[in-house]
Amino acid sequence: MTGFASYIPYIQIILAILIIAAVLVQQSDASSGGAFGGADNWNAGYHTRRGFEKVTFNITIILGVLFALFSLLAIIIK
């Protein structure tokens, strides 16, 4: 198990880079007013994700869960 434990930091670095890339790829329609609580319409920020937007959203969630699991695994192994 010590062989696998030496690879965990590298896996975490790769996952962190992939999470950053996935978040930056996602589109945001929020204006500066929407970012501070003001909105132009009553349902700002609520829309159905479709296509590429849905895929990137799901990939971001999966990468985040994997990063958390590898972080917990690193704590347990040490």
N, C-alpha and C positions, 0 to 999 in steps of 0.2 A: 504493500500500500504506500510505502514511502516514495516509490517511483512515480506514482500517480499524483501524490501530494506536491511534488516539485513542479508539475505542469499546471496546477490550479491558478497561480498568479498570472501566467501567460493567457490562460483561457479567460480569466476575468478582464484582462486588458483588451483582448479581442472583442469580448462581449460589450465592454464599455464603449469601444469605438463604433461598433455596430449599432448600439442604442443611440448614440449621438447622431449618427448618420440617418437612422430611421426617423428620429424626431425632426431633424432639419429638412427631410424630404417632405414631411407632412405639410399640407397647405393650411393657412389660417385666414379666415375671412374677417377676423375681428379687427376693428379699427382702434385707434388710440382711445376713443371714448368708450368703446366696449371693454377695453382692457381695464379701465378704472371704474367699472360698474355702470356706466351709462350705456344705453343702447338705443338704436334707431327704431326698432320694433320690439314687440313683446316676446317674441320667441328667438331672439338672437342667440346663437350658439347651439341651438337644437336643430339638427337636421339628420337625415338618414345618410349614413356612409354607404357609398356604392363603388364598385370597381376597385381601382388602384388605391383609392383612399381607405377603403375597408381593409384591403390586404396589408397596407403599411401600418394601419392602426393595430391589426391583430399581430403582426410581426413584432411591433414595438412591445406589446404586452408579453408575448412569448419570450423575447429577449430579456425583458425586465425580470420575469419569473426565473429564467435560467441564471441570470446574474445573482439574484437573491439566493437561489439554491446553492450555487457554487460558493457564495460567501459563507453561508451556513456550514457547508461541507468543510471549508477551510478552517473554520473555528472548531468544528468537531474533531478534525484530524489532529490539530495541534494540541 
